Amino acid sequence: MAHDVIIVMGSRSDLPALESSFKLLSDFGVSWTARVISAHRTPDVAADLARNAEANGTKVIICAAGMAAHLAGVIAAYTTLPVIGIPMASAPFNGMDALLAMVQMPPGIPVATVTAGNAGGKNAALLAVSILALQDSALREKLKAFRKEQTEKVLADDAKLQAELN
């Protein structure tokens, strides 16, 4: 079955941070699947996934990895599809190593990198939706409605605060 988005995690321990991605993509009606693939322990599997993703109907790949965080870069090296990296926190550098690995890709092999951890899962899904919405007007309208809801929630929270202060 073809999926618009493939979410690849370097370790099953990354799963809790990606649950927000799964929910958000589902809420937008975007088809997705998830895999556990290691850039270092299963490099042939990673390369095959990336090489075949476009032919299989995938449009965006999200990769979550910590430590050396080479997963997004390895995937990006084998495909021209958009690759979004989520740096995962791990000892001893608490995700800084993963962040730097992802944002320091060599010229010509880009990886779009979002914030680390749970917020990164949500932002990666939203970035994937934004990319897909370029060619899907219904999805674009859903994204605009989502943004409007966010704005309205903040304004309501501010109005409540102002009422409490006065």
ZABA-5254 format. One record per residue: residue number from 1; residue in one letter; x, y, z of N, C-alpha, C, CB in turn. Coordinates in Angstrom, 1 decimal, m for minus. Glycine has a CB too. Layout:
ZABA-5254
  num  residuo   neast  nnorth     nup  caeast  canorth    caup   ceast  cnorth     cup  cbeast  cbnorth    cbup
  NUM        A       X       Y       Z       X        Y       Z       X       Y       Z       X        Y       Z
...
This chain:
ZABA-5254
  num  residuo   neast  nnorth     nup  caeast  canorth    caup   ceast  cnorth     cup  cbeast  cbnorth    cbup
    1        M     0.8    m1.2     0.0     0.0      0.0     0.0     0.9     1.2     0.0    m1.0      0.0     1.2
    2        A     0.5     2.2    m0.8     1.3      3.5    m0.9     0.9     4.4     0.3     1.1      4.2    m2.3
    3        H     1.9     5.1     0.8     1.7      6.0     1.9     2.4     7.3     1.4     2.3      5.5     3.2
    4        D     1.7     8.4     1.7     2.3      9.7     1.4     3.5    10.0     2.2     1.2     10.8     1.6
    5        V     3.5     9.6     3.5     4.6      9.9     4.4     5.1     8.6     5.0     4.2     10.9     5.5
    6        I     6.4     8.4     5.0     7.1      7.3     5.8     7.8     8.0     6.9     8.1      6.5     4.9
    7        I     7.5     7.5     8.1     8.2      8.0     9.3     9.2     6.9     9.7     7.2      8.3    10.5
    8        V    10.5     7.2     9.8    11.5      6.2    10.1    12.2     6.6    11.4    12.6      6.1     8.9
    9        M    12.2     5.7    12.3    12.9      6.0    13.6    14.1     5.0    13.7    11.9      5.8    14.8
   10        G    15.2     5.6    14.2    16.4      4.8    14.4    16.3     3.7    15.4    17.5      5.7    14.7
   11        S    15.4     3.9    16.3    15.2      3.0    17.4    13.8     3.0    17.9    16.2      3.3    18.6
   12        R    13.3     1.9    18.4    11.9      1.9    18.9    11.7     2.8    20.1    11.5      0.4    19.3
   13        S    12.8     3.1    20.7    12.7      4.0    21.9    12.3     5.4    21.4    14.1      4.1    22.6
   14        D    12.4     5.7    20.1    11.9      7.0    19.6    10.4     7.1    19.4    12.6      7.3    18.2
   15        L     9.7     6.0    19.5     8.3      5.9    19.3     7.4     6.9    20.1     7.8      4.5    19.6
   16        P     7.6     7.1    21.4     6.8      8.0    22.1     6.8     9.5    21.5     7.2      8.1    23.5
   17        A     8.0     9.9    21.1     8.1     11.2    20.5     7.4    11.4    19.1     9.6     11.6    20.4
   18        L     7.2    10.2    18.5     6.6     10.3    17.2     5.1    10.1    17.2     7.2      9.2    16.3
   19        E     4.5     9.8    18.3     3.1      9.6    18.4     2.3    10.8    18.0     2.6      9.1    19.8
   20        S     2.8    12.0    18.3     2.2     13.2    17.8     2.2    13.3    16.3     2.9     14.5    18.5
   21        S     3.2    12.8    15.7     3.3     12.8    14.2     2.2    11.9    13.6     4.6     12.4    13.7
   22        F     2.0    10.7    14.2     1.0      9.8    13.7    m0.4    10.4    13.9     1.1      8.5    14.6
   23        K    m0.7    11.0    15.0    m2.0     11.6    15.3    m2.3    12.7    14.3    m2.1     12.0    16.7
   24        L    m1.3    13.6    14.2    m1.5     14.8    13.4    m1.7    14.4    11.9    m0.3     15.8    13.5
   25        L    m0.9    13.6    11.4    m1.0     13.1    10.0    m2.4    12.5     9.8     0.1     12.2     9.6
   26        S    m2.8    11.6    10.7    m4.1     11.0    10.6    m5.2    12.0    10.7    m4.3     10.0    11.8
   27        D    m5.1    13.0    11.6    m6.1     14.1    11.7    m6.3    14.8    10.4    m5.8     15.0    12.8
   28        F    m5.2    15.0     9.6    m5.2     15.7     8.4    m5.6    14.8     7.2    m3.9     16.3     8.1
   29        G    m5.8    13.5     7.5    m6.1     12.5     6.4    m5.0    12.2     5.5    m7.2     13.1     5.6
   30        V    m3.8    12.3     6.0    m2.6     12.0     5.3    m2.2    10.5     5.6    m1.4     12.9     5.6
   31        S    m2.0     9.7     4.5    m1.6      8.3     4.7    m0.1     8.3     5.1    m1.9      7.5     3.4
   32        W     0.2     7.4     6.1     1.5      7.3     6.6     1.8     5.9     7.1     1.8      8.3     7.8
   33        T     3.0     5.5     7.2     3.5      4.3     7.8     4.7     4.6     8.6     3.7      3.2     6.7
   34        A     5.1     3.7     9.5     6.3      3.9    10.3     7.2     2.7    10.3     5.9      4.2    11.8
   35        R     8.5     2.9    10.4     9.5      1.8    10.3    10.6     2.1    11.4    10.1      1.7     8.9
   36        V    11.2     1.0    11.9    12.4      1.1    12.7    13.5     0.7    11.8    12.3      0.3    14.0
   37        I    14.4     1.6    11.4    15.6      1.3    10.6    16.8     2.0    11.1    15.3      1.6     9.1
   38        S    17.9     1.4    11.2    19.1      2.0    11.7    20.0     2.3    10.5    19.8      1.1    12.7
   39        A    20.5     3.5    10.5    21.5      3.9     9.5    22.8     3.0     9.6    21.9      5.4     9.5
   40        H    23.1     2.6    10.8    24.4      1.9    11.0    24.2     0.4    11.1    25.0      2.4    12.3
   41        R    23.1    m0.1    11.7    22.9     m1.5    11.9    22.1    m2.2    10.7    22.1     m1.8    13.1
   42        T    21.3    m1.4    10.0    20.6     m1.9     8.8    20.8    m1.0     7.6    19.1     m2.1     9.1
   43        P    22.0    m0.6     7.2    22.2      0.4     6.2    21.6    m0.1     4.8    23.7      0.6     6.0
   44        D    21.6    m1.3     4.5    21.1     m1.8     3.2    19.5    m1.6     3.2    21.4     m3.2     2.9
   45        V    18.9    m1.8     4.3    17.5     m1.6     4.4    17.1    m0.1     4.3    16.9     m2.2     5.8
   46        A    17.9     0.7     4.9    17.7      2.2     4.8    17.9     2.7     3.4    18.7      2.9     5.7
   47        A    18.9     2.2     2.7    19.2      2.6     1.3    18.0     2.1     0.4    20.5      2.0     0.8
   48        D    17.6     0.8     0.6    16.5      0.3    m0.2    15.2     1.1     0.0    16.2     m1.2     0.1
   49        L    14.9     1.4     1.2    13.7      2.2     1.5    13.7     3.5     0.8    13.5      2.4     3.0
   50        A    14.9     4.2     0.9    15.0      5.5     0.3    15.0     5.4    m1.2    16.3      6.2     0.7
   51        R    15.7     4.5    m1.8    15.7      4.3    m3.3    14.3     4.0    m3.9    16.7      3.2    m3.6
   52        N    13.5     3.3    m3.1    12.2      2.9    m3.7    11.0     3.7    m3.2    12.0      1.4    m3.3
   53        A    11.2     4.6    m2.3    10.1      5.4    m1.7     9.3     6.1    m2.8    10.7      6.4    m0.7
   54        E     9.9     6.8    m3.7     9.2      7.6    m4.7     8.4     6.7    m5.6    10.2      8.5    m5.5
   55        A     9.0     5.6    m6.0     8.3      4.7    m6.9     7.1     4.0    m6.2     9.3      3.6    m7.4
   56        N     7.2     3.9    m4.9     6.1      3.3    m4.1     5.1     4.3    m3.7     6.7      2.7    m2.8
   57        G     5.2     5.6    m4.2     4.1      6.6    m3.9     4.4     7.5    m2.8     2.9      5.9    m3.7
   58        T     5.5     7.4    m2.1     5.8      8.2    m1.0     6.2     9.6    m1.5     7.0      7.6    m0.1
   59        K     5.8    10.6    m0.7     6.1     12.0    m1.1     7.0    12.7    m0.2     4.8     12.8    m1.3
   60        V     7.0    12.3     1.1     7.9     12.9     2.2     8.3    11.8     3.1     7.1     14.0     2.9
   61        I     9.6    11.9     3.6    10.1     11.0     4.6    10.5    11.8     5.8    11.3     10.2     4.0
   62        I    10.1    11.3     6.9    10.4     11.9     8.2    11.4    10.9     8.9     9.2     12.2     9.1
   63        C    12.5    11.4     9.4    13.5     10.5    10.1    13.7    11.1    11.5    14.8     10.4     9.3
   64        A    13.6    10.2    12.5    13.9     10.6    13.9    15.1     9.7    14.3    12.7     10.4    14.8
   65        A    16.2    10.4    14.8    17.3      9.6    15.3    18.1    10.5    16.3    18.3      9.2    14.1
   66        G    18.8     9.8    17.2    19.6     10.5    18.2    21.1    10.1    18.0    19.2     10.2    19.6
   67        M    21.9    10.5    19.0    23.3     10.3    19.0    23.9    10.8    17.7    23.6      8.8    19.1
   68        A    24.6     9.9    16.9    25.2     10.4    15.6    24.2    10.9    14.6    26.0      9.3    15.0
   69        A    22.9    10.4    14.7    21.8     10.9    13.9    22.0    10.9    12.4    21.4     12.3    14.4
   70        H    22.6     9.9    11.9    22.9      9.8    10.5    21.7     9.3     9.7    24.1      8.9    10.3
   71        L    20.7     8.9    10.3    19.6      8.3     9.6    19.0     9.2     8.5    18.5      7.9    10.5
   72        A    18.7    10.4     8.9    18.1     11.4     7.9    19.0    11.6     6.7    17.7     12.7     8.6
   73        G    20.3    11.8     7.0    21.3     12.1     6.0    21.5    10.9     5.1    22.6     12.4     6.6
   74        V    21.5     9.7     5.6    21.6      8.5     4.8    20.4     8.3     3.9    21.8      7.2     5.7
   75        I    19.2     8.5     4.4    18.0      8.5     3.6    18.1     9.5     2.5    16.7      8.7     4.5
   76        A    18.4    10.8     2.9    18.5     11.9     1.9    19.5    11.6     0.8    18.8     13.2     2.6
   77        A    20.5    10.9     1.1    21.6     10.6     0.1    21.0     9.6    m1.0    22.8      9.9     0.8
   78        Y    20.0     8.9    m0.7    19.5      7.9    m1.7    18.1     8.3    m2.3    19.3      6.6    m1.0
   79        T    17.6     9.5    m2.0    16.4     10.0    m2.6    16.4    11.5    m2.8    15.2      9.6    m1.7
   80        T    15.6    11.9    m3.8    15.4     13.4    m4.0    14.1    13.8    m3.3    15.4     13.7    m5.5
   81        L    13.4    12.9    m2.6    12.2     13.3    m1.9    12.6    14.2    m0.7    11.4     12.1    m1.4
   82        P    11.6    15.1    m0.3    11.9     15.9     0.9    12.1    15.0     2.1    10.8     16.9     1.2
   83        V    13.2    15.2     2.9    13.5     14.5     4.1    13.5    15.4     5.3    14.9     13.7     4.0
   84        I    12.7    15.1     6.3    12.6     16.0     7.5    13.2    15.2     8.6    11.1     16.4     7.8
   85        G    14.2    15.8     9.3    14.9     15.2    10.4    14.4    15.7    11.8    16.4     15.4    10.3
   86        I    14.2    14.8    12.7    13.8     15.1    14.1    15.0    14.6    15.0    12.5     14.4    14.5
   87        P    15.8    15.5    15.5    16.8     15.1    16.5    16.2    14.6    17.8    17.8     16.3    16.7
   88        M    16.7    13.4    18.2    16.2     12.8    19.4    17.3    13.0    20.5    15.9     11.3    19.2
   89        A    16.8    13.3    21.7    17.6     13.5    22.9    18.2    12.1    23.3    16.9     14.2    24.0
   90        S    19.5    12.1    23.6    20.1     10.9    24.2    21.4    11.4    24.9    20.5      9.9    23.1
   91        A    21.8    10.5    25.9    23.0     10.9    26.7    24.2    10.8    25.8    23.1      9.9    27.9
   92        P    25.3    11.5    26.1    25.4     12.4    27.2    25.2    13.9    26.7    26.8     12.3    27.7
   93        F    24.8    14.1    25.5    24.6     15.5    25.0    23.2    15.9    24.8    25.3     15.6    23.6
   94        N    22.2    15.1    25.3    20.8     15.5    25.4    20.3    16.0    24.0    20.7     16.5    26.4
   95        G    20.7    15.4    22.9    20.1     15.8    21.6    20.9    16.8    20.8    18.8     16.3    21.8
   96        M    21.9    17.5    21.5    22.6     18.5    20.8    23.5    17.9    19.6    23.6     19.3    21.7
   97        D    24.0    16.7    19.9    24.8     16.0    18.9    23.9    15.6    17.7    25.4     14.7    19.5
   98        A    22.7    15.2    18.0    21.8     14.8    16.9    21.4    16.1    16.1    20.5     14.1    17.4
   99        L    21.1    17.2    16.8    20.7     18.4    16.1    21.9    18.8    15.1    20.4     19.5    17.1
  100        L    23.1    18.9    15.7    24.2     19.3    14.9    24.5    18.4    13.7    25.5     19.4    15.7
  101        A    24.3    17.1    13.9    24.5     16.1    12.8    23.5    16.4    11.7    24.4     14.7    13.3
  102        M    22.3    16.7    12.0    21.2     16.9    11.0    21.4    18.2    10.3    19.9     16.8    11.6
  103        V    21.7    19.3    11.0    21.8     20.6    10.3    23.1    20.8     9.6    21.5     21.7    11.4
  104        Q    24.1    20.0     9.8    25.4     20.1     9.2    25.5    19.2     8.0    26.5     19.9    10.2
  105        M    24.4    19.0     7.2    24.5     18.2     6.0    25.4    18.9     5.0    23.1     17.9     5.5
  106        P    26.1    18.2     4.2    26.9     18.8     3.1    26.0    19.4     2.0    27.9     17.8     2.5
  107        P    26.5    20.4     1.3    25.7     21.0     0.3    25.3    19.9    m0.8    26.5     22.1    m0.4
  108        G    24.1    20.0    m1.2    23.5     19.1    m2.2    22.7    18.0    m1.7    24.7     18.6    m3.0
  109        I    22.8    17.7    m0.4    22.0     16.7     0.3    21.2    17.3     1.5    22.9     15.4     0.7
  110        P    20.2    18.0     1.2    19.5     18.7     2.3    18.6    17.8     3.2    18.6     19.8     1.8
  111        V    18.6    18.2     4.5    17.7     17.6     5.4    17.0    18.7     6.1    18.4     16.6     6.4
  112        A    15.7    18.9     6.0    15.0     19.9     6.8    14.9    19.4     8.2    13.5     20.2     6.2
  113        T    15.3    20.2     9.1    15.4     19.8    10.5    14.5    20.6    11.4    16.9     19.9    11.1
  114        V    13.7    19.9    12.2    12.8     20.6    13.2    13.4    20.4    14.6    11.4     20.0    13.0
  115        T    12.6    21.0    15.5    13.1     20.9    16.9    13.1    19.5    17.4    12.1     21.8    17.8
  116        A    13.8    19.3    18.5    14.0     17.9    19.0    12.7    17.4    19.7    15.1     17.9    20.0
  117        G    12.7    16.1    19.8    11.7     15.4    20.6    10.3    15.5    20.2    11.8     15.8    22.0
  118        N     9.3    15.5    21.2     7.9     15.5    21.0     7.4    16.6    20.1     7.2     15.5    22.3
  119        A     7.9    17.9    20.4     7.5     19.0    19.6     8.0    18.8    18.2     8.1     20.3    20.2
  120        G     9.2    18.2    18.0     9.7     17.9    16.7     8.8    17.0    15.9    11.1     17.3    16.8
  121        G     8.2    16.0    16.6     7.3     15.1    15.9     6.1    15.8    15.4     6.8     14.0    16.9
  122        K     5.6    16.7    16.1     4.4     17.5    15.7     4.8    18.5    14.5     3.8     18.3    16.8
  123        N     6.0    19.1    14.7     6.4     20.1    13.6     6.8    19.3    12.4     7.6     20.9    14.1
  124        A     7.4    18.2    12.5     7.8     17.4    11.3     6.5    17.0    10.5     8.6     16.1    11.7
  125        A     5.5    16.6    11.2     4.2     16.2    10.6     3.6    17.5     9.9     3.2     15.6    11.6
  126        L     3.6    18.6    10.6     3.1     19.8    10.0     3.8    20.3     8.8     3.0     21.0    11.0
  127        L     5.2    20.1     8.8     6.0     20.5     7.6     5.6    19.5     6.5     7.5     20.4     8.0
  128        A     5.5    18.2     6.8     5.1     17.3     5.7     3.7    17.7     5.1     5.0     15.9     6.3
  129        V     2.8    18.0     6.0     1.5     18.5     5.5     1.6    19.7     4.6     0.5     18.8     6.7
  130        S     2.4    20.6     5.1     2.7     21.9     4.2     3.2    21.5     2.9     3.6     22.8     5.0
  131        I     4.1    20.6     2.8     4.7     20.2     1.5     3.6    19.5     0.7     5.9     19.2     1.8
  132        L     2.9    18.6     1.3     1.8     17.9     0.5     0.7    18.9     0.1     1.2     16.8     1.3
  133        A     0.5    19.9     0.9    m0.6     20.8     0.6    m0.3    21.7    m0.7    m0.8     21.7     1.8
  134        L     1.0    21.7    m1.1     1.3     22.5    m2.3     0.6    21.9    m3.5     2.8     22.4    m2.5
  135        Q     0.3    20.7    m3.5    m0.4     20.0    m4.6    m1.8    19.5    m4.3     0.5     18.9    m5.1
  136        D    m2.3    19.9    m3.1    m3.6     19.4    m2.7    m4.4    20.5    m2.0    m3.4     18.2    m1.7
  137        S    m5.3    21.1    m2.8    m6.0     22.2    m2.3    m6.9    21.9    m1.0    m6.9     22.8    m3.4
  138        A    m7.5    20.7    m1.0    m8.3     20.4     0.2    m7.4    20.3     1.5    m9.0     19.0     0.0
  139        L    m6.2    19.7     1.3    m5.3     19.6     2.4    m4.8    21.0     2.8    m4.1     18.7     2.1
  140        R    m4.6    21.9     1.8    m4.2     23.3     2.1    m5.3    24.0     2.9    m4.0     24.0     0.8
  141        E    m6.5    23.8     2.6    m7.6     24.4     3.4    m7.7    23.8     4.8    m9.0     24.1     2.7
  142        K    m7.4    22.5     5.0    m7.4     21.9     6.3    m6.2    22.6     7.1    m7.2     20.4     6.3
  143        L    m5.1    22.8     6.5    m4.0     23.4     7.2    m4.3    24.9     7.6    m2.7     23.4     6.3
  144        K    m4.9    25.6     6.7    m5.3     27.0     7.0    m6.3    27.0     8.2    m6.0     27.7     5.8
  145        A    m7.2    26.0     8.2    m8.2     25.9     9.4    m7.4    25.6    10.7    m9.2     24.9     9.1
  146        F    m6.5    24.7    10.6    m5.6     24.3    11.7    m4.9    25.6    12.3    m4.6     23.2    11.4
  147        R    m4.3    26.3    11.4    m3.6     27.6    11.8    m4.6    28.6    12.5    m2.9     28.2    10.6
  148        K    m5.8    28.7    11.9    m6.8     29.6    12.4    m7.2    29.2    13.8    m8.0     29.7    11.5
  149        E    m7.4    27.9    14.0    m7.7     27.4    15.3    m6.6    27.7    16.4    m8.0     25.8    15.3
  150        Q    m5.4    27.6    16.0    m4.3     27.9    16.9    m4.3    29.4    17.2    m2.9     27.6    16.2
  151        T    m4.6    30.2    16.3    m4.7     31.7    16.5    m5.8    32.0    17.5    m4.8     32.4    15.2
  152        E    m7.0    31.4    17.2    m8.1     31.6    18.1    m7.9    31.1    19.5    m9.3     30.9    17.5
  153        K    m7.2    30.0    19.7    m6.9     29.5    21.0    m6.0    30.5    21.8    m6.3     28.1    20.9
  154        V    m5.0    31.0    21.1    m4.1     31.9    21.8    m4.9    33.2    22.2    m2.9     32.3    20.9
  155        L    m5.7    33.7    21.3    m6.4     34.9    21.5    m7.4    34.7    22.7    m7.2     35.4    20.3
  156        A    m8.1    33.5    22.7    m9.0     33.2    23.8    m8.3    33.1    25.1    m9.7     31.9    23.5
  157        D    m7.1    32.5    25.1    m6.3     32.4    26.3    m5.9    33.8    26.8    m5.0     31.6    26.1
  158        D    m5.5    34.7    25.9    m5.2     36.1    26.3    m6.4    36.8    26.8    m4.6     36.8    25.1
  159        A    m7.5    36.7    26.2    m8.7     37.3    26.7    m9.1    36.8    28.1    m9.9     37.1    25.7
  160        K    m8.9    35.5    28.3    m9.2     35.0    29.7    m8.2    35.6    30.7    m9.1     33.4    29.7
  161        L    m6.9    35.6    30.3    m5.9     36.2    31.2    m6.3    37.7    31.5    m4.5     36.1    30.6
  162        Q    m6.6    38.4    30.5    m6.9     39.8    30.7    m8.1    40.0    31.6    m7.2     40.5    29.4
  163        A    m9.1    39.1    31.5   m10.3     39.2    32.4    m9.9    38.9    33.8   m11.4     38.2    31.9
  164        E    m9.0    37.9    34.0    m8.6     37.5    35.3    m7.7    38.7    36.0    m7.8     36.3    35.3
  165        L    m7.0    39.4    35.2    m6.1     40.4    35.7    m6.9    41.7    36.1    m5.0     40.8    34.7
  166        N    m8.1    41.9    35.4    m8.8     43.1    35.6   m10.0    43.0    36.6    m9.4     43.7    34.3
